[in-house]
Amino acid sequence: MGMRSGEGAPPMLRLAAWVQAIEAAGLCMAGVLAAVDAAAGRSAQASSGIALTLLAFIVAAGLGWIASGIARQRPWSRTPAVLTQVLTGVIAVYLLQAHRFDWGIPALLLAIAGLAGLLAPASFRALSRSAAPGGTTPLDPPAPGGPAGPPYPPAGLPRKPRETRPAAPQPPRVSRRS
């Protein structure tokens, strides 16, 4: 797995990275608002306001790290990014049901755009662990005339001889005649 950079990344993958970065920035903004409320004494409890503020900044840093991984086409970044988009969609639906359209609609649009960017075929290939320099992935069909699957046994391993066991002796048959 060589080093990959964001150069030459598919447009949909760049969209997914931007969406993830926007979500990180939005969470930082929510953290600042929580900090202002905690400092002004408008939190239910001062300790919970401080904890929520710190949690918002920690999660925002994680989202930024994931956005950086997507932009650099790191395979590890796909799963946390998809989970982030799914959870953002769930939170957006919750906000919409609570009639918080100012936060819910942008969150839902970002979640849809992020999932579309991550699940596009070109993005999927770019984030595949086995993307070779030639550009082939497990999703690509085998080359004409090439092997249909991996060789058996894998290269470099000797084939194990088949074990044969002698047949177990059969007990003698006794016939009963009356």
Phi, psi and omega in degrees: 000105182276175179284133178240150177239173181288347180294134179079011178289145178300148181303322181292329177289322175297322176300315180298321178294319178295318179300315181298321179292322178295320177296321177296317179294321178296322178290326174297319179297318177296324176296320178295317178297320177294323179293319179296316179296320180294320180290329181275357179081018181267007175279157176300318175220145182298319182294322180289327177295319178293318180295317179295323178296312178298318179298319179298317181290324178294315180293323178298321177296320177296318178296322176296321178295318178295318178300320178295320178296321178294315181299327179268008177060045178274126182301328182295339187280345185295309185297310178296330179290317178296317178298322178299316181292320178297313180294324176297320177297318178296315179295322178298317178297318178300316179296321178294322178293333178272009179062033174258069185293332180296330177257326187290315182295311177299322180295318179294318178296319177296319180296318179294314179296319180295316178294319178298318179293322182283327186264002175296143183305319180294322178291320180299317178294321182294329181263007180289139181295330185258022178295113183272165178302332178285350177090012180268146178225170177298342179280340181283144177291155180295151179294147179300132180081355181272173180293146180280340182203183180291148180292150177240130351288164178305149184307134176092349180255131179287152178283133180286136176291148180285132179279134176240137178249144175291149180295140179292140180295138180271138177293149181295146180272133178247126178258140179251118176245137178263000000 
